[in-house]
Amino acid sequence: MLDPSEILSGNILIVDDQEANVMLLEQMLRNAGYVNISTTQDPRTVCAAHAEHSYDLILLDLQMPEMDGFEVIEGLKLIEQGGYLPVLVITAQPGHKLRALKAGAKDFVSKPFDLVEVQTRIHNMLEVRLLYRRLADYNRQLEQTVAERTAELRASEARFQRFTELSSDWYWEQDAQGQLTRFSGPVSEMLGIGADSDGDGGWNPDERAELKENIASRTPFLDFIFTRTRADGKVQYLQVSGEPMFDSSSRFTGYRGIGMDITERMNWRPPTATPA
């Protein structure tokens, strides 16, 4: 809800070519407690003034020389594209009321003025306009917050990926169908994940089957070691850890993990002590 002082501080513009009408409306508004009131008798200045000051309410006479109120409304619509057009038209012609509303005005008052009616319509329009602005401000802040959080998440993801790259030989992600989607290092060649061919490549078949079974059953695994025998007869040791991924609806979306070649570590032997 709005505080009454917010409504009374609304930025109002009175547009009428008749000085008497301008003075009457301005005095009525000031007597009601409104404090931020501007006036003009030249309709040609309205659009430029609104572009500069962004009025919360424009009291607009329709019948004016050189440029009538309908032309002013069309100019204001170019400024408030997709927004709220804060125009309350003033007219003595009953037939102009519907035309003005169809043109984009939000309400109307008739001449001669009923001061109570004018005050009520002005109050209601200002309340709607200010609430609309508050909602627009909130949406902008929300969009900015989402953009900032998205940037933070991307930065965090980049840091995480960099950390995994530094702490392992490769990082990998695969989709629910088993195809690699992101990876660093020779994952496809070393693990065979997402590979088109099911050739054995020297892998230990029992260990390879166990790894595939873990992934197929969506089971997380840590430091799983498996081996393959290279063409030169040497055994290569690989260590891999992985976990299943799920979306916000708990739907399985794939796997991710890290791995490293631990052949050197597995083949390391402490130096033999030299006899004294």
C-alpha positions as CSV (number, residue, x, y, z in Angstrom):
1,M,0.0,0.0,0.0
2,L,1.0,3.6,-0.6
3,D,1.4,6.2,2.1
4,P,-1.0,9.2,1.6
5,S,2.1,11.5,1.4
6,E,3.3,9.5,-1.7
7,I,0.1,10.3,-3.5
8,L,0.1,13.9,-2.5
9,S,3.7,14.2,-3.8
10,G,2.8,12.8,-7.2
11,N,4.2,14.8,-10.1
12,I,1.2,16.4,-11.9
13,L,1.0,18.4,-15.1
14,I,-2.1,20.5,-16.0
15,V,-2.6,21.1,-19.7
16,D,-5.3,23.6,-20.8
17,D,-5.3,26.5,-23.2
18,Q,-7.8,28.4,-20.9
19,E,-6.0,30.2,-18.1
20,A,-9.1,30.2,-15.9
21,N,-9.3,26.4,-16.1
22,V,-5.6,26.0,-15.3
23,M,-5.9,28.3,-12.2
24,L,-9.1,26.5,-11.0
25,L,-7.5,23.0,-11.3
26,E,-4.2,24.1,-9.7
27,Q,-6.0,25.8,-6.8
28,M,-8.2,22.8,-6.2
29,L,-5.2,20.4,-6.2
30,R,-3.2,22.6,-3.8
31,N,-6.2,22.9,-1.5
32,A,-6.4,19.1,-1.4
33,G,-2.7,18.9,-0.4
34,Y,-0.9,18.2,-3.6
35,V,2.5,19.9,-3.7
36,N,4.2,19.0,-7.0
37,I,2.1,20.7,-9.7
38,S,3.2,22.1,-13.1
39,T,1.0,23.8,-15.7
40,T,1.1,24.8,-19.4
41,Q,-1.2,26.4,-21.8
42,D,0.8,25.2,-24.8
43,P,0.1,21.6,-25.7
44,R,3.1,21.5,-28.1
45,T,5.4,21.4,-25.0
46,V,3.7,18.5,-23.3
47,C,5.6,15.6,-24.8
48,A,9.0,17.1,-24.3
49,A,8.2,18.0,-20.7
50,H,6.9,14.5,-20.0
51,A,10.1,12.9,-21.5
52,E,12.1,15.1,-19.2
53,H,10.0,14.9,-16.0
54,S,8.0,11.7,-16.4
55,Y,4.8,13.0,-14.8
56,D,2.7,10.7,-12.6
57,L,-0.5,12.3,-13.9
58,I,-1.3,14.6,-16.9
59,L,-4.6,16.5,-16.7
60,L,-5.2,17.1,-20.4
61,D,-7.8,19.3,-22.1
62,L,-8.9,17.8,-25.4
63,Q,-10.1,20.9,-27.3
64,M,-7.1,23.2,-27.8
65,P,-5.9,25.2,-30.8
66,E,-2.9,24.3,-32.9
67,M,-2.6,20.8,-31.3
68,D,-5.6,19.0,-29.7
69,G,-5.5,16.6,-26.8
70,F,-5.8,13.5,-29.1
71,E,-2.6,14.5,-30.9
72,V,-0.9,15.0,-27.5
73,I,-1.9,11.5,-26.5
74,E,-0.4,10.0,-29.6
75,G,2.9,11.7,-28.9
76,L,2.8,10.6,-25.3
77,K,2.3,7.0,-26.4
78,L,5.6,7.1,-28.2
79,I,7.3,7.9,-24.9
80,E,5.4,5.4,-22.8
81,Q,5.7,2.5,-25.2
82,G,4.5,-0.6,-23.4
83,G,4.0,1.4,-20.2
84,Y,1.2,3.1,-18.3
85,L,-0.1,6.3,-20.0
86,P,-1.0,8.6,-17.1
87,V,-3.5,10.8,-18.9
88,L,-6.8,12.1,-17.4
89,V,-8.7,13.9,-20.1
90,I,-10.8,17.0,-19.6
91,T,-13.7,17.5,-22.0
92,A,-17.1,19.1,-22.4
93,Q,-18.0,16.9,-25.3
94,P,-19.7,13.6,-24.3
95,G,-18.7,12.0,-27.6
96,H,-15.0,12.6,-26.9
97,K,-14.9,10.5,-23.7
98,L,-15.0,7.1,-25.4
99,R,-12.7,8.2,-28.2
100,A,-10.1,9.4,-25.6
101,L,-10.3,6.1,-23.7
102,K,-9.8,4.1,-26.9
103,A,-6.9,6.4,-27.8
104,G,-5.1,5.4,-24.5
105,A,-6.3,7.8,-21.8
106,K,-7.0,6.1,-18.5
107,D,-9.9,8.2,-17.3
108,F,-11.8,11.5,-17.9
109,V,-13.6,14.4,-16.1
110,S,-16.3,16.5,-17.6
111,K,-16.7,20.2,-17.8
112,P,-18.0,22.1,-15.9
113,F,-16.0,20.5,-13.1
114,D,-17.5,18.6,-10.2
115,L,-14.6,19.2,-7.7
116,V,-15.3,16.1,-5.6
117,E,-15.4,13.9,-8.7
118,V,-12.2,15.5,-10.1
119,Q,-10.4,15.0,-6.7
120,T,-11.5,11.3,-6.5
121,R,-10.5,10.5,-10.1
122,I,-7.1,12.2,-9.6
123,H,-6.4,10.4,-6.4
124,N,-7.3,7.0,-7.9
125,M,-5.2,7.5,-11.0
126,L,-2.2,8.6,-9.0
127,E,-2.5,5.6,-6.8
128,V,-2.6,3.2,-9.8
129,R,0.3,5.0,-11.5
130,L,2.5,5.0,-8.4
131,L,1.8,1.3,-7.7
132,Y,2.6,0.5,-11.4
133,R,5.9,2.3,-11.0
134,R,6.7,0.5,-7.8
135,L,6.0,-2.8,-9.5
136,A,8.2,-1.8,-12.5
137,D,11.0,-0.8,-10.1
138,Y,10.7,-4.1,-8.3
139,N,10.8,-6.0,-11.6
140,R,14.0,-4.1,-12.6
141,Q,15.6,-4.9,-9.2
142,L,14.6,-8.5,-9.6
143,E,16.1,-8.8,-13.1
144,Q,19.3,-7.2,-11.8
145,T,19.4,-9.6,-8.9
146,V,18.9,-12.6,-11.2
147,A,21.6,-11.3,-13.6
148,E,24.0,-10.8,-10.7
149,R,23.3,-14.3,-9.2
150,T,23.7,-15.8,-12.7
151,A,27.0,-14.1,-13.1
152,E,28.1,-15.4,-9.6
153,L,27.0,-18.9,-10.5
154,R,28.9,-18.8,-13.8
155,A,32.0,-17.5,-12.0
156,S,31.6,-20.2,-9.3
157,E,31.2,-22.9,-12.0
158,A,34.4,-21.6,-13.7
159,R,36.3,-21.7,-10.5
160,F,35.0,-25.2,-9.7
161,Q,36.0,-26.5,-13.1
162,R,39.4,-24.9,-12.9
163,F,39.9,-26.5,-9.5
164,T,39.0,-29.9,-10.8
165,E,41.3,-29.5,-13.7
166,L,44.2,-28.6,-11.3
167,S,43.4,-31.5,-9.0
168,S,42.9,-34.2,-11.6
169,D,44.0,-35.1,-15.1
170,W,40.5,-34.7,-16.6
171,Y,37.0,-33.6,-15.9
172,W,33.9,-35.0,-17.7
173,E,30.2,-34.7,-18.0
174,Q,27.9,-36.9,-19.9
175,D,24.1,-36.7,-20.6
176,A,21.4,-39.1,-19.7
177,Q,22.1,-41.0,-23.0
178,G,25.8,-41.5,-22.1
179,Q,27.2,-39.0,-24.6
180,L,30.0,-36.7,-23.5
181,T,28.8,-33.1,-23.2
182,R,31.7,-31.4,-21.5
183,F,35.2,-32.6,-20.8
184,S,38.8,-31.7,-20.4
185,G,41.7,-34.0,-21.2
186,P,41.7,-37.2,-23.2
187,V,38.5,-38.6,-21.6
188,S,37.1,-40.3,-24.6
189,E,40.4,-42.1,-25.4
190,M,41.2,-43.0,-21.8
191,L,37.7,-43.8,-20.5
192,G,35.8,-44.7,-23.6
193,I,32.8,-42.8,-22.2
194,G,30.6,-41.7,-25.0
195,A,32.8,-43.5,-27.5
196,D,31.2,-44.7,-30.7
197,S,33.1,-48.0,-30.6
198,D,32.8,-50.7,-28.0
199,G,36.3,-52.1,-28.9
200,D,38.1,-53.4,-25.8
201,G,41.1,-51.1,-26.2
202,G,43.0,-53.2,-23.8
203,W,40.7,-52.5,-20.9
204,N,40.3,-55.0,-18.1
205,P,36.8,-56.3,-19.1
206,D,35.7,-57.1,-15.5
207,E,36.7,-53.6,-14.2
208,R,35.3,-51.9,-17.3
209,A,32.0,-53.8,-16.8
210,E,31.9,-52.7,-13.1
211,L,32.4,-49.1,-14.0
212,K,29.7,-49.2,-16.7
213,E,27.3,-50.9,-14.2
214,N,27.9,-48.1,-11.7
215,I,27.1,-45.5,-14.3
216,A,24.0,-47.4,-15.6
217,S,22.7,-47.8,-12.0
218,R,23.3,-44.1,-11.3
219,T,25.5,-45.0,-8.4
220,P,28.1,-42.5,-7.2
221,F,31.6,-43.9,-7.1
222,L,34.9,-42.6,-5.5
223,D,38.4,-43.4,-6.6
224,F,37.5,-46.4,-8.7
225,I,40.6,-47.9,-10.2
226,F,40.7,-49.8,-13.4
227,T,43.4,-50.9,-15.8
228,R,44.2,-51.5,-19.4
229,T,47.1,-53.2,-21.1
230,R,48.8,-51.1,-23.8
231,A,50.2,-52.4,-27.0
232,D,53.7,-52.4,-25.5
233,G,52.5,-54.8,-22.8
234,K,52.7,-52.2,-20.0
235,V,49.7,-51.8,-17.7
236,Q,48.1,-48.4,-17.3
237,Y,46.2,-47.6,-14.1
238,L,43.3,-45.0,-14.1
239,Q,41.4,-43.7,-11.1
240,V,38.0,-42.1,-11.6
241,S,35.3,-40.6,-9.4
242,G,31.8,-39.7,-10.6
243,E,28.3,-38.8,-9.4
244,P,24.9,-38.7,-11.1
245,M,23.3,-35.4,-11.8
246,F,19.6,-34.5,-11.4
247,D,17.5,-31.4,-12.3
248,S,15.2,-29.5,-10.0
249,S,12.4,-32.1,-10.7
250,S,14.7,-35.0,-9.6
251,R,15.0,-36.2,-13.1
252,F,18.3,-37.9,-14.0
253,T,20.3,-35.7,-16.5
254,G,23.7,-37.5,-16.7
255,Y,27.0,-38.0,-14.9
256,R,30.0,-35.9,-14.0
257,G,33.3,-36.8,-12.6
258,I,37.1,-36.4,-12.5
259,G,39.9,-38.8,-13.1
260,M,43.6,-39.2,-13.3
261,D,46.3,-41.5,-14.5
262,I,47.9,-43.1,-11.5
263,T,50.2,-45.5,-13.3
264,E,53.4,-43.9,-12.0
265,R,52.0,-44.0,-8.4
266,M,51.0,-47.6,-8.7
267,N,54.4,-48.7,-10.1
268,W,56.4,-46.7,-7.6
269,R,58.6,-48.8,-5.3
270,P,60.6,-47.5,-2.4
271,P,64.3,-47.4,-3.1
272,T,66.2,-50.5,-1.8
273,A,68.5,-49.7,1.1
274,T,72.2,-50.0,0.3
275,P,74.0,-52.5,2.6
276,A,76.5,-50.8,4.9
